[in-house]
Amino acid sequence: MKGVLIVLSGPSGVGKGTVCQALLNKQPGLKLSVSVTTRPPRTGEVEGVSYYFVSKKKFFELLAQDKLLEWAHTYDFFYGTPCEAVEHVLNQGEDLILEIDVQGGMQVKQRFSSAITIFLYPPSMEELLHRLKKRASDSPEDIQKRQHWAAKEMQMSTQYDYVVVNDLVENAVSKIQAILTAEKCRRMSKAQ
Amino acid sequence: MKGVLIVLSGPSGVGKGTVCQALLNKQPGLKLSVSVTTRPPRTGEVEGVSYYFVSKKKFFELLAQDKLLEWAHTYDFFYGTPCEAVEHVLNQGEDLILEIDVQGGMQVKQRFSSAITIFLYPPSMEELLHRLKKRASDSPEDIQKRQHWAAKEMQMSTQYDYVVVNDLVENAVSKIQAILTAEKCRRMSKAQ
């Protein structure tokens, strides 16, 4: 049976990266899809592991060749998911997770209708705004942009298959693990 | 939010009762729906806990009054689920499990489209036939009837939302728990 493609999405600042990393630690069979981005690396990010860091020129070439499953323009940067890598992993029967923003999530669902889309929800809007402010790497203008954007992103949760509240990372992780288990039982039904 | 109604179904002999009981022990918030039946009690079965044991006359009265959510005629006996009890539990926000045969499962799905239907699958057809033979309470004719019926019942798995293989009771239980967790996240999405 083909692997399951999970799209983990949610507003900026909700903790997608932290939940995704904790999930990968607890679910050894699950692979992380690595995106390409024109954003410069943050401290500690590693080429080919965190992202493939590319120039704008290179990014537009990939787009022109239709080699991106989804792409997004957030703030001043571009992000995208290379198609071939995704298909290769799923065809080998391995599960794959994409940690992307809501624009990208909806694009993936359109092209991969079998993708499982999960929207990570903050415990409250106040908590989300608080988390955005804590990001030391962002300037005040960036924080304000992010807050405005996060409010818009929250409205997209109804388009997702599942909503998981990120109250505690371990709770969110075990819920996503349950969703993955359940989805495999769902596919068993179609496969009989 | 309303409770989740789980329909646990599968062929005769697959171990629905054992899995259901183990699940109830591990999931304290989950209630078991108690069916009415015209079958005489087996050793150890308790009135109002295992079943409500009723006469054929009483069963037909319940049917005539449309007080059964589903009913089935298996071998020589009738089984049914009282509507009011199911609705009462769900409206209180509690989850409920119905352990019923495949005829009943499909009837419930028709009336309660939000019911989650799970088909319990044997590890193999050989194993299922072996389990049916081991039931000391059945006569050889009963066993043959059951085997014939089980083969027919197996074909219904594609009509169910989920398939769970009952290889080990604890595996089956943890998969059903995962399905319940996932379904609550699914409803969160619709509720936003």
Interface residues (C-beta under 8 A of the other chain):
Chain A: I118 F119 Y121 S157 T158 Y160 D161 Y162 V163 V164 V165 S174 K175 Q177 A178 I179 T181 A182 E183 C185 R186 M188 S189 K190 A191 Q192
Chain B: I118 F119 Y121 S157 T158 Y160 D161 Y162 V163 V164 V165 S174 K175 Q177 A178 I179 T181 A182 E183 C185 R186 M188 S189 K190 A191 Q192
